[in-house]
């Protein structure tokens, strides 16, 4: 029983010794990870926006081409009447 009590006391003393450093480490690491995540999200967001702009430009060209072809087809068809 005395050995067990000594183990508990030793564990408490160890915890008291390392707790401030451990708390600081965890807090610092959380700050670093949060900043890294923010930066990653910012970069990912920028590239996603650029991809969507490119996709929109391509779609707009497709629509313009289809409208032009449709207009040409309608002009040809109306000339045949």
C-alpha positions as CSV (number, residue, x, y, z in Angstrom):
1,X,0.0,0.0,0.0
2,X,2.8,2.4,0.8
3,X,4.4,1.7,-2.6
4,X,1.2,2.5,-4.3
5,X,0.8,5.7,-2.4
6,X,4.4,6.6,-3.3
7,X,3.6,6.0,-6.9
8,X,0.6,8.3,-6.8
9,X,2.6,11.0,-5.1
10,X,5.4,10.6,-7.6
11,X,2.9,10.8,-10.5
12,X,1.4,14.0,-9.0
13,X,4.8,15.6,-8.6
14,X,5.7,14.6,-12.2
15,X,2.5,16.1,-13.5
16,X,3.0,19.3,-11.5
17,X,6.5,19.6,-13.0
18,X,5.5,19.1,-16.6
19,X,2.0,20.5,-16.7
20,X,3.0,24.2,-17.5
21,X,5.3,23.1,-20.3
22,X,2.9,20.6,-21.7
23,X,0.0,23.2,-21.6
24,X,2.2,25.7,-23.4
25,X,3.3,23.1,-26.0
26,X,-0.3,22.1,-26.7
27,X,-1.4,25.8,-26.9
28,X,1.6,26.7,-29.2
29,X,0.9,23.6,-31.4
30,X,-2.8,24.5,-31.7
31,X,-1.9,28.0,-32.8
32,X,0.5,26.7,-35.4
33,X,-2.0,24.2,-36.7
34,X,-4.8,26.8,-36.8
35,X,-2.6,29.2,-38.8
36,X,-1.5,26.4,-41.2
37,X,-5.1,25.4,-41.7
38,X,-6.1,29.0,-42.4
39,X,-3.4,29.4,-45.0
40,X,-4.2,26.1,-46.6
41,X,-7.9,27.0,-46.8
42,X,-7.0,30.5,-48.2
43,X,-4.9,28.9,-51.0
44,X,-7.4,26.2,-51.7
45,X,-10.1,28.8,-51.9
46,X,-8.1,30.9,-54.4
47,X,-7.5,27.9,-56.7
48,X,-11.1,26.8,-56.5
49,X,-12.3,30.3,-57.5
50,X,-9.9,30.3,-60.4
51,X,-11.1,26.9,-61.5
52,X,-14.7,28.0,-61.4
53,X,-13.9,31.2,-63.3
54,X,-12.2,29.1,-66.0
55,X,-15.1,26.7,-66.1
56,X,-17.5,29.7,-66.4
57,X,-15.5,31.2,-69.3
58,X,-15.6,27.9,-71.2
59,X,-19.3,27.4,-70.6
60,X,-19.9,31.0,-71.8
61,X,-18.0,30.3,-75.0
62,X,-20.1,27.1,-75.5
63,X,-23.3,29.1,-75.1
64,X,-22.1,31.9,-77.4
65,X,-21.1,29.3,-80.0
66,X,-24.5,27.5,-79.7
67,X,-26.3,30.8,-80.0
68,X,-24.2,31.7,-83.1
69,X,-24.9,28.4,-84.7
70,X,-28.6,28.7,-83.9
71,X,-28.7,32.2,-85.3
72,X,-27.0,31.0,-88.5
73,X,-29.3,28.0,-88.8
74,X,-32.4,30.2,-88.3
75,X,-31.1,32.7,-91.0
76,X,-30.5,29.9,-93.4
77,X,-33.9,28.3,-92.7
78,X,-35.8,31.6,-93.0
79,X,-34.1,32.3,-96.3
80,X,-35.4,29.0,-97.7
81,X,-39.1,29.9,-97.0
